[in-house]
């Protein structure tokens, strides 16, 4: 294939039309002839970004830059690749280099605004989006970016105006409909959120993040039939695609007879997810299957208390194990055709080890009064825009619990994680005038240790994290403090009860990031218990 202006235009036209494989083939035919041209490497960089192969994208873009070191478009595209790969520091370096060449380069200005938004520098992002719009009043991407900032700042009317104006400029911009859907989701207008996601999917049926967000809205509103079907899209999202597994055995869909068969179940996502959906493992055994459950080391002992014909596997080479079917653990609700009214509900389905329970009974015996477990911070995961927002959404400052001080209550920290443990250590060292908190994190080596400790408590109070699921799974009285934007499993209504755990009571946040009212409600409920305890003495 010869390289000329027409062939370059053809490649970028294919990219514009979303025909990335065809564009890739043409690029490879050219580079295979030993032809080095910056436009071809730029095209390859864009193509590999679309395939979410950011290493190859950056490699090719750097080749383009080496051939054309003063090209602001290449600097900008390298910044975009780093941005998509969550390396925001490097992305900003390249956006700045693009802007040094051309200070009025609207793409780089707007893209840097996106980077600052991801860093939660909302004012900085707003300034850049405003600058981009002042330079090009029809630059629809900047209106979407500014709308996202307004949404984060709680300026709903301004946000919706920007989304609408962007889509007026470009009605076929799927990312615009997607972000408008996210706005409706954030404002709890779930019907319009679903309409926006559907519009994005009409334009781009392979928009996996839109399918994923639609699934979560459907599940949150109780439509398990469609929600769990679309939840399978998680394997194509940038957050979970690397966790997907495929074996040379059929996946179990719920329609195959597993009597006298071996079925392999592997865990996925967070520890809380694993604990919540392990309830299905016993049901598989009840159907006559031998269940091979692969679990992380910290959950292996706990999962060994599941009832049935179940073998717990560690990190052994699965090639040594024979099985007939397999299924990811969070695909089991779909396979069992779970509906809200058919959620497998047990008083408990996991148990604490008796010997460990006795050890904790002796440790806690000197404590007089109510013994209450406490978890105030969500798990810390590798940084992404999504995990950062979720963790911030559900975590509470430990100092906020100072109003729970009572001579009748002993709080026992069930918190794990260096940051939260450090927070507790510093607070206790500061002679704070809050409740007594006892800390045993060094003795909690795995979830079976935590289960045994919880079994000796009167109550667990927790944010939405793995310990809350653990406490509910072993049947302990548990109060979960739910953020304003709850995870789908808690739904989004006024209910205090959870169909997943009979022993759980939900305390729902009424205003974003405002936990004071929730903790006040917890205080009132605790007073009822301590007053009752006192009356019974």
matplotlib code that plots the C-alpha trace (Angstrom):
import matplotlib.pyplot as plt

x = [0.0, 1.4, 1.5, 0.0, -2.4, -5.4, -4.4, -3.9, -7.3, -8.8, -7.3, -8.6, -12.0, -12.2, -11.3, -14.0, -16.5, -15.4, -13.9, -10.8, -9.8, -9.9, -7.9, -5.4, -4.9, -4.1, -1.7, 0.1, 0.4, 2.1, 4.5, 5.2, 6.8, 9.2, 7.5, 7.7, 5.3, 4.0, 0.4, 0.4, 1.8, -0.7, -3.5, -2.2, -2.1, -5.8, -6.7, -5.0, -6.7, -10.1, -9.0, -8.0, -4.4, -2.8, 0.8, 0.8, -1.1, 1.6, 4.4, 3.1, 2.3, 5.8, 7.1, 4.9, 6.3, 9.9, 9.2, 7.3, 8.5, 6.6, 3.2, 0.7, -1.9, 0.5, 1.3, -2.4, -3.1, -0.3, -1.9, -5.3, -3.8, -2.2, -5.5, -7.5, -4.9, -5.4, -1.9, -3.1, 0.2, 1.8, -1.3, -1.1, 2.6, 1.7, -1.3, 1.0, 3.5, 0.7, -0.4, 3.1, 3.2, -0.4, -1.9, -5.3, -5.4, -9.0, -8.7, -5.8, -7.5, -10.6, -8.7, -6.7, -10.1, -11.1, -7.8, -8.4, -12.0, -10.7, -8.4, -11.5, -10.0, -13.5, -12.7, -9.6, -11.6, -14.4, -11.9, -10.5, -13.9, -14.9, -11.7, -12.3, -15.9, -14.8, -12.4, -14.9, -18.6, -19.5, -17.0, -19.6, -17.2, -16.4, -20.1, -20.2, -17.1, -18.5, -21.9, -20.0, -18.4, -21.7, -23.2, -20.5, -21.0, -24.7, -25.7, -28.3, -29.9, -26.6, -25.5, -28.6, -28.4, -24.9, -25.7, -28.7, -26.7, -23.9, -26.4, -28.1, -24.7, -24.1, -27.3, -25.3, -22.6, -23.0, -20.7, -23.1, -26.1, -24.1, -23.1, -26.6, -27.7, -25.2, -26.6, -30.1, -28.7, -27.0, -30.3, -32.2, -34.3, -33.9, -36.5, -34.7, -31.3, -32.4, -33.7, -30.4, -28.4, -30.7, -30.1, -26.4, -26.7, -28.8, -25.9, -23.2, -24.5, -21.0, -20.8, -20.1, -19.9, -23.5, -24.7, -23.0, -24.5, -27.9, -27.6, -26.8, -29.8, -32.1, -30.8, -31.1, -34.7, -35.5, -35.6, -33.4, -34.7, -33.1, -30.5, -28.6, -28.6, -26.9, -24.7, -22.7, -21.4, -19.0, -16.5, -16.2, -15.8, -12.4, -12.8, -13.3, -12.2, -8.9, -10.6, -12.5, -11.7, -12.5, -12.0, -12.4, -15.6, -19.1, -20.2, -23.2, -26.2, -28.7, -30.3, -27.8, -28.3, -25.5, -26.6, -23.4, -21.3, -18.5, -18.9, -16.1, -17.0, -14.4, -14.7, -14.6, -14.7, -14.6, -14.6, -18.1, -19.4, -17.8, -19.3, -22.8, -23.0, -21.4, -25.0, -25.6, -22.8, -24.9, -27.8, -25.5, -24.7, -28.4, -28.9, -26.6, -23.3, -19.9, -18.8, -15.2, -15.0, -11.9, -11.4, -8.7, -6.7, -8.3, -11.8, -10.8, -11.4, -14.6, -16.0, -15.1, -18.2, -20.6, -22.9, -22.8, -20.5, -18.0, -14.3, -12.4, -9.5, -6.7, -4.4, -3.5, -3.1, -6.6, -5.2, -5.0, -8.7, -11.4, -14.7, -17.7, -19.0, -17.8, -19.4, -18.2, -19.8, -21.6, -23.2, -25.0, -28.0, -28.6, -28.2, -30.7, -33.1, -33.1, -35.9, -36.2, -38.9, -36.7, -33.4, -32.0, -32.5, -31.0, -30.8, -27.1, -25.2, -21.6, -20.4, -17.6, -15.0, -15.9, -12.3, -11.7, -15.0, -13.8, -10.5, -12.4, -14.8, -12.0, -10.4, -13.6, -14.8, -13.4, -15.4, -18.6, -21.6, -22.7, -20.0, -20.4, -18.2, -17.5, -16.3, -16.2, -14.2, -14.7, -12.0, -9.1, -8.7, -6.3, -7.1, -9.6, -12.1, -14.9, -13.3, -12.2, -15.7, -17.3, -14.8, -15.3, -19.1, -19.3, -16.6, -17.1, -14.6, -14.0, -14.3, -18.0, -18.7, -17.7, -21.4, -21.8, -19.8, -21.5, -20.2, -22.6, -20.9, -17.6, -16.8, -14.5, -12.8, -13.3, -11.6, -8.7, -6.5, -3.5, -5.1, -8.1, -5.9, -3.6, -6.6, -7.7, -4.3, -3.8, -7.3, -6.8, -3.3, -4.9, -7.0, -10.2, -13.5, -15.3, -16.4, -14.1, -12.7, -10.7, -8.4, -7.4, -6.5, -3.2, -5.2, -7.4, -5.5, -8.4, -12.2, -12.6, -10.9, -13.2, -16.2, -15.2, -14.8, -18.2, -19.9, -18.9, -20.4, -23.9, -24.1, -22.1, -22.3, -20.7, -20.5, -21.1, -18.1, -17.1, -17.4, -21.1, -21.7, -19.8, -21.8, -25.1, -23.9, -23.3, -26.6, -25.3, -27.5, -26.0, -26.7, -25.3, -24.9, -25.9, -24.7, -27.1, -26.1, -26.3, -24.9, -27.6, -27.9, -29.5, -32.0, -32.9, -36.0, -36.9, -36.7, -34.8, -34.8, -32.7, -34.0, -30.4, -29.8, -32.7, -30.4, -29.5, -31.1, -30.3, -29.6, -29.9, -28.1, -30.6, -28.0, -24.8, -21.7, -23.7, -23.5, -24.5, -28.1, -27.4, -25.1, -27.8, -30.3, -27.7, -27.3, -31.0, -31.3, -28.3, -29.9, -33.0, -30.9, -28.8, -32.0, -33.6, -30.5, -30.5, -34.2, -33.7, -30.9]
y = [0.0, 3.4, 6.3, 9.5, 12.2, 10.2, 7.0, 9.0, 10.6, 7.1, 5.8, 8.7, 8.4, 4.8, 5.9, 8.5, 5.9, 3.5, 1.0, 0.5, -2.9, -1.8, 1.3, -0.9, -3.2, -0.3, 1.2, -2.2, -2.6, 0.8, 0.2, -3.3, -1.7, 0.1, 3.4, 5.7, 8.6, 10.6, 10.6, 6.7, 6.4, 9.0, 7.0, 3.8, 5.7, 6.6, 3.1, 1.4, 3.8, 2.7, -0.8, 0.3, -0.9, 2.2, 0.8, 0.3, 3.6, 5.6, 3.7, 4.6, 8.2, 8.6, 7.4, 10.0, 12.7, 11.6, 12.2, 15.4, 17.0, 20.3, 18.9, 20.0, 17.5, 14.6, 16.0, 16.3, 12.8, 11.4, 13.3, 11.8, 8.3, 8.8, 10.3, 7.3, 5.1, 7.1, 8.5, 12.1, 13.5, 12.6, 13.5, 17.1, 17.3, 16.6, 18.9, 21.7, 21.0, 21.1, 24.5, 25.8, 25.3, 26.7, 28.4, 28.6, 24.9, 24.2, 20.4, 20.5, 23.1, 21.0, 17.8, 19.3, 20.4, 16.7, 15.8, 18.4, 17.2, 13.6, 15.1, 16.8, 20.2, 21.4, 25.1, 24.6, 22.4, 24.9, 27.7, 25.6, 24.6, 28.2, 29.1, 26.5, 27.7, 31.3, 30.3, 28.1, 28.6, 25.4, 23.1, 20.7, 18.5, 21.5, 21.9, 18.3, 18.8, 22.0, 20.2, 17.5, 20.1, 21.8, 18.5, 17.8, 21.3, 20.6, 23.2, 21.0, 23.6, 24.8, 21.2, 20.2, 23.4, 22.5, 18.9, 20.0, 22.7, 20.2, 17.7, 20.5, 21.1, 17.4, 15.2, 12.0, 12.4, 9.2, 10.5, 13.5, 11.3, 9.1, 12.0, 13.4, 9.9, 10.1, 13.5, 12.0, 9.1, 11.4, 13.4, 10.2, 10.7, 7.1, 7.0, 9.8, 8.2, 5.0, 7.0, 8.8, 5.6, 4.0, 7.0, 6.6, 2.9, 3.6, 5.6, 3.2, -0.2, -1.2, 1.6, -0.8, 1.8, 2.9, -0.7, -1.1, 2.1, 1.1, -2.3, -0.6, 1.7, -1.3, -3.3, -0.3, 0.2, -3.5, -4.7, -7.8, -9.6, -7.0, -5.7, -8.9, -9.7, -6.3, -6.8, -9.2, -6.2, -5.6, -7.9, -5.3, -2.2, -0.7, -1.4, -5.2, -6.4, -7.6, -9.9, -11.8, -15.5, -18.1, -21.8, -24.7, -25.7, -24.4, -21.6, -22.5, -20.4, -22.0, -24.1, -27.0, -30.0, -30.1, -33.2, -35.2, -32.6, -30.5, -26.7, -24.3, -20.9, -18.1, -15.0, -11.4, -7.8, -6.8, -8.9, -7.7, -8.9, -12.3, -12.7, -11.5, -13.8, -16.9, -17.5, -19.2, -21.8, -23.9, -23.8, -25.3, -28.1, -28.6, -29.2, -32.2, -30.5, -30.7, -27.1, -26.0, -22.5, -20.5, -17.9, -15.5, -16.6, -14.1, -15.7, -19.4, -20.3, -18.4, -20.0, -23.4, -23.0, -23.0, -26.0, -28.6, -30.6, -27.7, -27.7, -24.4, -23.8, -21.4, -20.1, -23.6, -24.3, -25.0, -27.3, -30.0, -29.8, -31.3, -29.5, -29.7, -26.1, -22.8, -19.5, -16.2, -15.7, -12.5, -14.2, -16.7, -14.4, -14.3, -18.1, -18.6, -16.0, -14.1, -11.5, -9.2, -11.5, -14.7, -13.4, -16.4, -15.2, -16.9, -16.0, -16.9, -18.8, -18.4, -19.2, -18.3, -20.9, -22.1, -22.1, -18.6, -17.5, -18.8, -16.9, -13.7, -14.4, -14.4, -11.3, -9.3, -10.7, -7.7, -5.2, -4.3, -3.0, -3.2, -4.4, -2.7, -3.2, -0.2, 0.4, 3.9, 3.8, 2.1, -0.1, 1.6, 0.4, 1.3, 4.8, 5.3, 8.1, 5.6, 4.0, 7.3, 8.7, 5.5, 5.3, 9.0, 8.6, 5.9, 6.8, 8.8, 10.8, 8.9, 12.2, 12.3, 9.5, 11.5, 12.0, 8.3, 8.5, 6.5, 4.8, 1.9, 1.2, -0.3, 0.2, -2.3, -1.3, -3.8, -1.5, -2.7, -0.6, 1.4, 4.8, 4.2, 2.4, 5.4, 7.7, 5.8, 5.7, 9.4, 10.1, 7.9, 9.5, 13.0, 12.3, 12.9, 13.2, 10.5, 6.9, 4.2, 2.4, -0.8, -1.8, -5.4, -5.1, -6.9, -10.0, -9.9, -12.0, -13.0, -12.8, -15.9, -14.0, -11.0, -13.3, -14.8, -11.3, -10.2, -13.3, -12.0, -8.6, -7.3, -5.2, -4.0, -0.5, -0.1, 1.8, -0.2, -2.4, -6.0, -6.2, -5.2, -8.1, -10.4, -9.4, -9.9, -13.2, -14.7, -13.3, -10.6, -7.6, -5.0, -1.4, -0.2, 3.5, 3.9, 6.9, 9.2, 7.4, 3.8, 0.7, -1.0, -3.8, -1.5, -0.1, 3.6, 3.9, 4.6, 1.0, 0.2, -3.5, -5.4, -8.5, -9.7, -9.9, -10.3, -9.1, -5.8, -2.4, 0.4, 4.0, 6.1, 9.4, 12.2, 14.6, 14.0, 13.7, 14.7, 12.0, 14.0, 13.2, 9.5, 9.4, 11.2, 8.4, 5.8, 7.6, 7.5, 3.8, 3.1, 5.0, 2.8, -0.3, 0.9, 2.2, -1.2, -3.0, -0.8, -1.5, -5.2, -5.2]
z = [0.0, -1.0, 1.4, 0.2, 1.5, 0.2, 2.1, 5.3, 4.9, 4.3, 7.5, 9.6, 7.9, 9.0, 12.5, 12.4, 11.4, 14.2, 11.8, 13.9, 12.7, 9.1, 10.0, 11.9, 9.0, 6.6, 9.1, 9.5, 5.8, 5.6, 8.5, 7.3, 4.3, 6.6, 6.0, 9.1, 9.0, 12.1, 10.8, 10.7, 14.2, 15.4, 13.9, 15.5, 18.8, 18.5, 17.4, 20.3, 22.7, 21.3, 22.0, 25.5, 24.8, 26.3, 26.4, 22.6, 22.1, 24.0, 22.3, 18.8, 19.8, 21.1, 17.7, 16.0, 18.3, 17.6, 13.9, 14.5, 17.8, 17.4, 16.7, 19.4, 18.2, 19.0, 22.5, 23.2, 22.1, 24.3, 27.2, 26.3, 26.3, 29.8, 31.0, 29.9, 31.6, 34.9, 34.8, 35.3, 36.3, 33.0, 31.0, 32.3, 31.4, 27.7, 27.7, 29.0, 26.3, 23.6, 25.1, 25.1, 21.4, 20.9, 24.0, 22.2, 21.5, 22.6, 22.7, 25.1, 27.3, 27.5, 28.1, 30.9, 32.4, 32.3, 34.1, 36.8, 37.2, 37.8, 40.5, 42.0, 41.4, 40.3, 40.3, 38.1, 35.8, 35.6, 34.6, 31.8, 30.4, 30.5, 28.6, 26.0, 25.4, 25.2, 22.4, 20.6, 21.5, 19.6, 21.3, 22.6, 24.6, 26.9, 27.7, 28.8, 31.0, 32.5, 33.1, 35.0, 37.2, 37.9, 38.7, 41.3, 42.8, 43.1, 40.5, 38.8, 36.6, 35.1, 34.6, 32.7, 30.6, 29.6, 28.8, 26.7, 24.8, 24.0, 22.6, 20.6, 19.0, 18.5, 19.0, 18.1, 20.7, 22.8, 25.6, 25.9, 26.5, 28.8, 31.0, 31.0, 32.1, 34.9, 35.9, 36.1, 38.1, 40.5, 41.0, 41.4, 38.3, 37.3, 34.5, 32.6, 33.4, 31.6, 28.7, 28.3, 28.5, 25.9, 23.6, 24.0, 23.1, 20.0, 18.8, 20.0, 20.9, 22.1, 24.7, 27.6, 30.4, 29.4, 29.5, 32.9, 34.4, 33.0, 34.7, 38.1, 37.8, 36.9, 39.9, 42.2, 41.2, 41.7, 38.1, 38.7, 35.5, 33.1, 35.6, 36.1, 32.4, 31.7, 34.7, 32.6, 30.7, 33.6, 31.9, 29.0, 31.2, 31.8, 35.5, 35.4, 31.9, 33.2, 35.7, 33.1, 32.8, 30.2, 30.5, 28.0, 29.8, 29.5, 31.7, 33.9, 33.0, 35.3, 32.5, 32.6, 34.9, 37.4, 39.3, 40.1, 38.2, 39.4, 39.1, 39.6, 41.1, 41.2, 43.3, 41.9, 42.8, 46.5, 49.6, 50.5, 47.1, 47.6, 51.1, 49.9, 47.0, 48.7, 49.8, 46.4, 46.9, 49.2, 46.7, 44.1, 46.4, 47.1, 43.4, 43.6, 42.4, 43.9, 44.2, 43.8, 45.2, 44.6, 47.3, 48.4, 51.4, 53.7, 53.0, 52.8, 56.4, 56.6, 53.4, 54.8, 57.1, 54.1, 54.2, 51.5, 49.2, 48.8, 48.4, 49.0, 46.6, 47.1, 44.5, 43.2, 39.5, 38.3, 35.6, 38.3, 39.0, 36.9, 36.6, 34.2, 34.5, 35.8, 36.8, 38.3, 41.7, 40.8, 37.8, 40.1, 40.7, 37.0, 36.7, 39.5, 37.9, 41.2, 41.7, 44.7, 46.2, 45.6, 47.1, 49.0, 52.5, 55.5, 59.2, 58.6, 56.0, 57.3, 60.8, 63.2, 64.3, 67.8, 69.1, 67.9, 69.4, 72.8, 72.5, 71.8, 74.6, 77.1, 75.6, 75.8, 79.2, 81.3, 79.3, 81.1, 79.2, 75.6, 73.2, 69.8, 66.7, 64.6, 61.0, 59.7, 56.5, 53.2, 51.7, 50.0, 46.4, 43.6, 42.4, 39.6, 39.3, 40.2, 43.2, 44.6, 44.5, 45.9, 48.8, 49.6, 49.3, 52.0, 54.5, 57.7, 59.8, 63.1, 65.0, 63.8, 66.2, 69.3, 70.2, 70.8, 74.0, 76.8, 79.9, 79.0, 75.7, 74.7, 71.0, 69.4, 66.1, 63.3, 60.9, 58.7, 56.5, 57.2, 56.7, 59.0, 61.7, 61.7, 62.1, 65.2, 66.6, 66.3, 67.7, 70.8, 71.4, 71.3, 74.4, 72.5, 74.4, 72.6, 73.2, 74.4, 71.4, 71.8, 68.9, 68.0, 64.4, 64.9, 65.9, 62.9, 60.3, 58.1, 58.0, 60.2, 63.0, 62.5, 62.4, 65.7, 67.2, 65.9, 67.3, 70.8, 70.2, 70.9, 67.7, 64.7, 63.4, 60.0, 56.8, 53.6, 53.5, 53.7, 57.5, 57.2, 54.9, 57.1, 60.2, 58.3, 56.9, 60.3, 61.6, 63.9, 64.6, 62.3, 61.5, 58.2, 57.5, 53.8, 51.7, 49.8, 46.6, 47.8, 46.1, 44.1, 46.6, 49.2, 46.7, 46.9, 49.0, 52.6, 53.7, 56.9, 56.2, 53.7, 51.8, 51.8, 55.5, 58.1, 60.9, 59.2, 59.7, 57.3, 58.3, 55.2, 54.5, 53.5, 52.1, 50.1, 52.4, 55.5, 58.1, 61.2, 60.9, 60.4, 63.5, 65.5, 64.5, 65.5, 68.9, 69.5, 68.7, 70.9, 73.8, 73.4, 73.8, 76.7, 78.5, 77.9, 79.2, 82.3, 82.9, 82.7, 85.3]

ax = plt.figure().add_subplot(projection="3d")
ax.plot(x, y, z, "-o")
ax.set_aspect("equal")
plt.show()
